[in-house]
Amino acid sequence: MSSLINTVKDKVSGKDNTSQQSQDNEQTFSIQPHPAKTNDPRDLQPSLGGGLNTNPEVGAFHARDPYVPSQEIRDNLPPAKSREELRARAQELNKD
């Protein structure tokens, strides 16, 4: 409110503030607003498109066929371990 009164006073009296501003050569800084609307960092990433492309959970339905290894790779795989062997290995790894 006082700045409004001072502005009116200066205009009425004929004073000019430009000479006072030229004397102040000090830099001024201001706070810029952050573009995020929420605390979720995904909000800052650009969207990939409209429709179903904007929802990443739906991307699972656009997956390719499952990977099927060649016959050579399948022949070189070790035989599957039994449940007892897997439990023994888990116990061994979980020791303190």
N, C-alpha and C positions, 0 to 999 in steps of 0.2 A: 504494500500500500504506500509506503514511504517513497519507494522508487517512482511510483506514478506521480506523486506530489512533486518530487524533485524534477521529473521530466517536464511537468507543466510549468514549474517555476523557471526552469532554464529556457523554455521556449518563450515565456512571457518576458523574461529579462534580456533575452538575446544572447545568452552565453552559448558557446559551442563546446561540445565534449570531445571533438576530434583532436584538439591539442592535448588534452589530458590522456587520451588513448595512445597517442604517438609517443608520449613519455614513458608509458608502461611497455617495455620491451620484453617482459617476462613471458615465457611460454605458458600456455594454458592447456590442460588435459581434461578430457571428459570420459566418462564411463560409457562404453558401448553396450547395447543390450545383447544378450546371448540368443542365438537363433532357435535354441531348443525350447519346445513347449513342455516337455517332461524330462525326467532324469534318465530316460532310456536312450543309450547311445545310438540305437538303430534309427531313431528319429532324424538324425543328421545325415544318414546315408540316403542318396537319391533312390527313388523308386525305379524299378526295372520296367515298368509299363503299367497298363491298365488291366482291369479284369482280374483273372486268376493269377497273373504274374506278380501282383503286389503282395500276395499272401505266401510266405515261404513254406508254411505247413502243407500247402497244396502241391508244392514242387515234388513231393514224393510220388505223386500219381503220374508224373511225367518222366519217370525213370526208364532207363533202357532195360533190355533183357538181362537176365542174370549171367554171370561169367561162367562158362563151362570150359574147364581146362582141357588141353589136348590129351590124346591117349598116352603119349610119352610121359607127360607130367603125372597123369593118374597112375601109371605103372610104377613110378619112382617114389610114390608116397609111402611112408611107413604104415604098418597096420594100426588100426585104431586100438587105443588102450582100454582096458576094462575099467569098471567103476572103482574096483578095489585099488588098482594101480594109480588112478587119478586121485583118490582120497589119500593114499600114502604120499604121493607127491605134494599135495596141498598141505598135509601135516608137516612135511619136511620144510617147505618154504615158509610156513607160518611160525616156525620155532623162534623163540626169543633170542 
